[in-house]
Amino acid sequence: MRSELRTSPFGVRSLHAAYRAGALTPHQVVDEVLARTARTDDAVWISVFPAADLHARADELAACGSDGLPLYGVPFAVKNNIDVAGLPTTAACPAFAYSPAIDATSVRLLREAGAIVVGTTNLDQFATGLTGSRSPYGAGESAFGRDLISGGSSSGSAVAVASGQVAFALGTDTAGSGRVPAAMNGIVGLKPTRGLVSTAGVVPACRSLDCVSVFATSLDDAADVLAVLAVPDPADPWSRPATAQQCSHAAEHSRVALAGELDFEDDGTYAAAFARVAADVRARTGTVDVSIGPLLEAGDLLYTGPWVAERLAGLEAFLASHPDDVLPVTRAVIERGADFSAVDAFRARHRLQELRAWCDRLWDRADVLLLPTVPTTFTRAQIAEQPVARNLVLGRYTQFANLLDLAAVAVPAGTCADGRPFGVTLLGPAFSEDRLLSAAHQLITREAA
């Protein structure tokens, strides 16, 4: 098994099977993790635990055994805006760094389930951006290479999983940061319902919208991690557990909503890739044609409307005292929040409620909505040319989800004819995670093979 490990990606279920069979030990996994992280691009990690600490964790696990630990010996990474005790939290801004005394709730739950936290990963500064290029720790490149962006803001977490350095990783998702990097790196990105996973110990982007998300190489692995994380947390005022009535169970046949007026930025290769997936879905299940204009209008509120003021609310004092320590593009985005009044915010909130009502009616006709995760992708050089405009393009089909209280799972759907990764996202109402994962298994997994 040791030789197989050197040529195989980590996986939650595959590691569990190997441990159960006695083919692996946590110490062997730690050694392999250290070897893989030593070979990685510098833009993936911000901090990694020393080898002695990781082996001490392996000793601890070996002593207690795997019984009752669903993530026993599974290595994972954490986006560096989520607190990990023993490592600095920077949110990709060195001047902002602090040393947390305790883990974020999400990290604590994973450790208690037997997982091994390897370190913390790079991100777009203050989780503001979808490109993976807005960090003083380096602009991430996709695991597919070719100068393609890694996607953000959870760039390092996605690449760490896609390149086989860890079995899964935590990201955050406000505008699509748990889904765009998944598409850019050919992995699964699970964005839970707001409040289902605790955000205690997370540096806020937009506090009312933030989610902790999961990156994994398979739907089953992502589901196993979510099962550990989905616990009510009294330390998080935004925590809201699902009730039995809200929980949406898997459906044998999903009715899929498909949009007709998609804009791929003249990227014919991406358009053809989505048409292939949509045609396959139409052939395999019931579909409903919908207009997504209201969804796009809701998404526009996040960066071109008053919700950007919520980002400023969390960082205003730091920006005032450290104006030169924040990247210019990040500061420009956040400081736009000062342009909006309370009247603007209430008007937008009222319009959002109308759009939510429209979205609620959509689920009377369909179980899930299928969209491309991103309309196209860019190289790092192209993002440097137009960092704001092209960032908005990347969020076109993701940034409305939290505003409209949706759950989502981004799934790899093969590669384009030119070799670029392509992915789709299934969205559903709040607490529809089981439904989305089931539909992804039924309808999309074959495309990703």
Secondary structure, 3 states (H helix, E strand, C coil): CHHHHHHCCCCHHHHHHHHHHCCCCHHHHHHHHHHHHHCCCCCCEEEECCHHHHHHHHHHHHHHCCCCCCCCCCEEEEECCECCCCCCECCCCHHHCECCCCCCHHHHHHHHCCCEEEEEECCCHHHCCCCCCCCCCCCCECCCCCCEECCCCCHHHHHHHHCCCCCEEEEEECCCCCCHHHHHHCCEEEECCCCCCCCCCECCCCCCCCEEEEEECCHHHHHHHHHHHCCCCCCCCCCCCCCCCCCCCCCCCCCEEEECCCCCCCCHHHHHHHHHHHHHHHHHCCEEEECCHHHHHHHHHHHHCCCHHHHHHHHHHHHHHCCCCCCHHHHHHHHHHHHCCHHHHHHHHHHHHHHHHHHHHHHHHCCEEEEECCCCCCEHHHHHHCHHHHHHHHCCCCCCCCCCCEEEEEEEEEECCCCCEEEEEEEEECCCHHHHHHHHHHHCHHHHC
